[in-house]
Amino acid sequence: MKFIHLSDLHILPRPQKIRGIDGCARLESAVDSINKSFADAELCMVTGDLVDKGDAESYKLVRDILDHLKMPWHGLMGNHDKGGVAQISLDHLPWQSDGSLQYELSMYVGQFIVLDSSIDSDSGRLSGRRLNWLRERLEAAKAANKDVFIFMHHVPFDIKIPWLDRIKMENGEEMWEVVKNFSNVRHMFFGHVHRPIHGSWHGIPFSTVRTTAHQVALQFEDLPAAWVEETPSYAIVIINDEQVLIHDHNFMEEHLEIVE
């Protein structure tokens, strides 16, 4: 199976820019690149912060642009998103009765479990109700002998960039108390950090991806938030029985000539 991982679009109404970047134009370039080179992907997962200020016009723009993809796309909420506003334009997504965007996709490689870690803060949290839902879905997947792939916005652990660690998921260890009982979680995909980070958490592999807009500076010192104009990217994920393979693609550099 092949799918696309996009994250942190931070769309603003035209002609506004974010940190000097035209987020709409960047997202359109990403969509054009995906359609040109990876149209055989089965779907696109967008791991939160679809817009920057939670306004209705920006959500409409997100849908207008992403609907040009040649494959279905699925999103989730981040700390910049406002679910009550998003539901109006993104009515194709499976919103829950409590206003959360937490759902499951059945794929032939396993279950895609999408979690809503958004709260009224830059940090995140999974409520007891959402954790119970996660436990139920993991139990169902285990009973069906299916692998699980988890998608959420906030990372539930430190990434050693201090200012970002202060706005991570607040109750990551509570999530681990649920997840640790299941050996079929193959990979976790996150947004929020605006950097390509790969590793494992309690032995479970994870990955993040650069945004289509601005990137976070790599600073291990406890310094104020800093942003850099690194090349934006999206990830192409290929899953089979033997591996989860992830390619980060710098789509703005496709014009560069290959020198032999």
N, C-alpha and C positions, 0 to 999 in steps of 0.2 A: 504494500500500500504506500502511496505517496500523497503527502499533503503539505500545505504551506503554513508557516507560522509567521504571522504579522503581530506587531504590538505597538501600543503607545503612539497612536496617530496624532493626538492632540490637535484635532481640526478646529479651526476658527472660521467664522464667516468671512467670505471674500470681501475686500482685498486684504484683510488683516493678516499679519505675519506673526510667527512666534519665534522670538529670539533671532529675528531677521530672516526667518525661513518661511517660504510659502508652503505650508503644510498640505494644502489641497493639491498643488502641483506635484509635490513629492509623492503623495499617495497615488495620484494618477500615473506617474512614472512607474511606480511599483506595480500597479495593476497592468499597465502595458507590458512590462517586463515579464510578469507571471504568465499573461496570456500568450506572449510570444514564445517563451522558452519552456514553460511548465504547464501548459494547458491540459496535460494528461493527469494532473493532480486531482484527487477525488474531492477535496474540499480545502477551505482556508479557515484556519482558526485565528481569531484576533483576541489577544489576551489583555484587553482592558485599556482604559484611558482612550476611548474612541474619540473623544472631544476634549477640549482644554477647559472650558468654562461651564459645561453642562447645559448649554442653550439649545433650543429646538432647531434653530436654523443650522447649527453645526451638525446635529444628528441627521437632518435631512441631507446635508452634503455628504456625510459618510455613506449613507445608503445609496445615494445617487452614484457615487464613485465606485463603491465596492460591488454594486449590482452589475457593473461592467465585466466583472470576472467571469470566466468561462466555466467556473465551478461554483457550487454553493459556498456561502461563507457563514460562519457562526461566530458570535461575539460573546464577551462577558464584561462585567462592570469593573472599573478601576476607581481609584480615589478621586479622579477628576470628573467621573461620570455621575449623572443624577438619574437614577432608575425611573422615577416618576415622569421625567421629561422624555427620556429615551424611549419609553414604551410607545409613545405616540408615533414616532417615525419608524421604529424598529419593531413593528407589530408582528413581524414574521418569526421573531425569536420566542422561545417557550417560557414566558414570564410566569412566575408562581403567584399564588393568591396573596402572598405577603409582600409582593412587589419585588422579590429577589429574582435574579437570573441564574438559577441553579438547575442543571438538567443533565441528561445522559444521552449519548449517541451510541447506537449499536453498530459497530463496524465489524468486518469479518476478521480483523486482527485482534479484536477485543472491544472492551467498553471504554468510550471516552467519557470521563466524568468531569463535568464543568462546575466549578465551585464559585460562589459569590462571597468574596472576602471584603467587600466594600462596606464601610460604615461612614458616619459623618465625621471623617477625619482623614488625614493623609496616610495614617497607618491603617491596618486592616485587622479583621477579626472574624472568626467563624463562630456564630452563636451556637448554643447547645442544640437548637433545632436543626441547624445546618450540619453540625457534626453527626447528629443521629441519622440524618438522611444519608450522609457519606457512609456511615457504618452499614446501613441497610443495603446500599448499592454495592458495597464491597462484599458483603455476605452473599448477595444474589449472584455476583460475578464468580465468587469462589464456588458456589453450589453448581454453577453452570460450567465450571472449569474454563473460565475465560480470563485472559489477561486484562489489565486495567491501565489506562493512561489518564493522568490527572492534569487538568488545566485550571489555573487560577492566576489572579493578578499579583497579589503580594507574595513575596517569598517568606516562608515560616522560620527562617534562620538568618544568622548574620552572614554578610558577604564581605566584611572587613572594610567597607567604606562607611565610616562612623555616622555621617549624617543620614545616610540611607538606612543604616541599621536602626536608627531611632524611629523610622516610619515603616518598618517591616510589619508582618502579621504579628499581632500582640500575643496570641496564644498558640504559637507553633507547637509547643510541647503537648498541648491538649490534642492537637491534630495528630501528633505522633502516637499518642496513647491509643488512638483509633487505628491508625494505619499499621502499626507494628504487628498487629495480629494477622496480617494478610501478606502472603509471600508472592502474590500475583500482580503487584503494582510494578510495572516494568519501567515507567519513566514519568517524570513530572515536568510540565512546561509552565513557565512563569513569564510575567511582564514586569512592569514597574521600575526596573533598575536601569533601563536605557543603556545596557551594556551586554555584550555576548559573554556569558559566564556558563561554564560547564563543570560538572562535578557530581558528587553524590551526597545525600543527606541520610544518615543512618543506613548507608548502603544502597539507597534508592537513587539511581541516576536522575539528574535534572539538567535543564538547559534554560537559558534566557536568550534574548535576541536584541540587537540594536533596534532603535525605533526608525520610523520613516522620516522623523524630524530631527530633533536635537538629542545629543548624547551626553551622558554623565562623564565627567573627568575621572580618570583612575587615580584616586588619592587615598592612600591608606592612613594618612595623618588625619587628625580630628580638625578639619578645616570647614569653612562655610561651603554650602552647595556651590558647585562649579560645573559649568556646561562647556562642551567643546564641539566644534564643527567637524566631527569625524564622519566618514562616509556612512550613509544610512544603509540598512540591509534588511532582508527578510531571510527566513530559513526554509530550506526544502528538507522535509523529513521523509525518510524511507524506512518502512518497518517490514521485517519479515520474521520468520521463525528464529533466525540466528542472531539478529541484531536490530538495533535502532540507530540508523545512520542519519547524521544531521550535517547539512552543508549551509553555512552562512554565505549569502550571496549579496555582494555590493552592487546593487542594480544600477547605481549612477555611474559605474565605471565600465558599463558594457561597450561604450564607444571606443575604449582604448584598444589600439592595435596590438596584436600578438607579434612580438619580434622573435624570429627564429635565430 
